[in-house]
Amino acid sequence: MRRSILLLLAAVLAFAAAGCGGSDDKSSSGGNSASCDKGDLKLVNSGQLTVGTDNPAFPPWFGGNEKAPWKVSDPRSGQGFESAVAYAVADKLGFAKNDVKWVVVPFNTSFIPGPKKFDFDINQISFKPARAKAVDFSESYYNVNQAIVVVKGTKIASAKSIADLKPYKLASQIGTTSYDFIKDTIDPSKQPSVFDTNDAAVQALKNKQIDGLVVDLPTAFYVTAVQVPNGTILGQFESSTGEHFGMVFAKGNSLVKCVNDALATLKSDGTLQQIQDKWLAKVVDAPVLK
């Protein structure tokens, strides 16, 4: 009797284990949530890849002629570094250019908690652990250094080191890693100014309300070439933290894996480097301040 009960129990346990095994196999083979097939992607709008970025859309991140609703440049042009990267990723995901829709997403709202109106946002958004609590980030598509723009002929323009910057009034856009860099690394004696938009910060520099503007290096080239004609890049700062830009997603979106796969392919076949060489070729020229 005892042997019969043990045999029956073993059979029940074996059946239960087989059932669990079948469930695991189905999961590992990839349901809709794990598949990177175009038809299985978790999208805001079915069959369409919705990409967010801020407005105005500045070079060298975006290019093309200004066209409503976009100011300065047009992300839909495929020109500029981030536009080209977005379309290259879209292509790897199976989307034609006409299947990509761009939407305006202010920088500071892109990484706050809650639902998103975009599938991913690409807008010079540096990965930060605090931000990653509310949203998901892709792997790096660009490793970035910070830089400082000043007006030629001003006292700060003679600075040769980070220590030389401490007495001056510095500024950046609110919520950016540029502001963090001012506070944590430069640590100036004067409270740095923050502005809602980079446009406002640039205007303050032109008006000499601030002495220096800290932005990422490629943006610094645009500021000096177009926005502040008498501006100059005083220097760039080598990053010790591995600062990098990542695309932003709603928390838990399975699309992150698929975009990371696309980025890995673009890196391995040299496409990402080609895009960088085309649109960000000048960024190696600025001196390094230590």
Secondary structure, DSSP 8 states (H G I E B T S, - for coil): -HHHHHHHHHHHHHHHHHHHHHHHHHHHT--TTT--SGGG---SBTTBEEEEE-SS--TTTS-S---TT-SSS-GGG--SHHHHHHHHHHHHHT--GGGEEEEE--HHHHTSSS--SSSEE-SS-B--TTGGGTEEE-S-SEE--EEEEEETTSGGGG--SHHHHTTS-EEEETTSHHHHHIIIII--SS--EEESSHHHHHHHHHTTSSSEEEEEHHHHHHIIIII-TTEEEEEEE--SS--EE--EEETT-THHHHHHHHHHHHHHTTHHHHHHHHHSGGGG-S-B--
